[in-house]
Each structure stands twice: as structure tokens, then as C-alpha cells.
Amino acid sequence: MADKSWMLNPKAIRHANECIHIIKEKQGTRLKLSQSDFLQKLQHYADTLHEKDLSRAYSELVAMAGVGSDIEAMPAKAVVAQASGNSLSRTHHEMIEVNGQMYPKYRNGQEFKGVNQGIPNYG
């Protein structure tokens, strides 16, 4: 089962609800947080709709979900770059690959320092 601890963060829920609203408005589809594949569907819509507000809200959600969530395995790089209007090397949401795993360069205002026994270190 995927880690859903991000759902305890009110800001993450706010960004998820913002995504739900944009998708319903633009596509007519209502996603629900309770759907088992919610994050995968959200990522799909963020990639295909090319809506700046959706991409921004999705990238904020990705950043808040952190390590261990099922968002981590998604190819969110393009969505994050699109949201910022920059290349990945210049965005605050830059991702770093270590041993085939993707980690956000910054989390909670701290920069990625490396991985120790499978746990990312920020400082």
C-alpha cells in the first residue's frame, strides 16, 4: 500500500483540492482523494492538460508528499519544469537521482545532502 501520510498535511490537501477543481473545470472529470490511483490520475492530467495553475499546484503537492509516497516514482520532472516556466536546473523543485530513485533537491527549506541506508538526508 502506498504511503498516504501526505494527506495529513493541510497544505497538501489544499493543493490536491485545487488540482481537483481545475481538472473538473477543464475536463469535466471529478477526481476524489479516496481513489486508490488518485496521484497517478492527477499526474496524468497535469501532463496532458498543460494548465499552468494545475502544474503549479501539482508540483507543490509533489514537494510536500516527500520521500516514500507513490508520487516519488512518477515522472513529475516535466510538470515541475512547466509550472515554473524554467528548465529543471534552475527550478527550486529540481529532482536528484540516486541509485535509480528520484529525490527533491529541497524539502522543508533544506537541501538534499545524500542517502544513508535508503533514507534521504536534508540539511
C-alpha positions, -999 to +999 in steps of 0.1 A: +000+000+000+013+034-009+023+059+018-005+084+022+009+104+051+010+135+029-028+135+033-023+147+069-008+179+057-035+206+053-014+225+027-010+193+006-048+187+008-053+223-003-031+218-033-048+184-041-082+201-039-070+229-062-059+203-087-093+185-084-111+218-090-090+227-121-095+192-136-132+193-131-134+228-146-113+220-177-120+183-182-154+177-165-139+149-145-142+148-107-112+131-090-115+121-054-088+118-028-101+084-018-094+069-052-066+044-049-049+057-080-056+094-073-020+105-076-014+086-108-045+102-124-035+136-111-001+133-127-017+121-160-039+152-161-011+175-151+009+161-180-018+162-206-038+194-198-008+217-199-025+241-174-001+264-156-022+265-124-026+228-124+011+222-129+020+246-101-005+230-077+007+195-086+044+204-082+036+218-048+018+186-039+048+166-051+072+186-030+050+181+001+045+144-004+081+138+002+100+105+001+081+072+005+050+083-013+038+069-046+043+103-062+081+098-059+080+071-087+062+094-111+079+113-139+070+147-124+101+165-137+083+178-168+053+190-148+076+208-123+096+225-150+064+235-169+049+250-137+080+272-131+085+281-168+122+272-163+145+244-171+148+218-143+183+230-135+170+264-125+138+255-106+135+252-068+118+218-074+148+202-090+149+165-086+181+145-079+186+108-089+204+085-066+206+048-074+176+050-097+154+069-071+143+105-075+145+129-046+135+166-044+166+188-042+149+208-015+124+197+012+111+219+040+137+246+031+166+222+034+189+210+006+194+173-003+227+160+012+226+124+002+211+090+011+221+069+041+207+034+044+179+043+020+168+074+039+174+108+023+193+134+043+184+171+041+203+198+059 
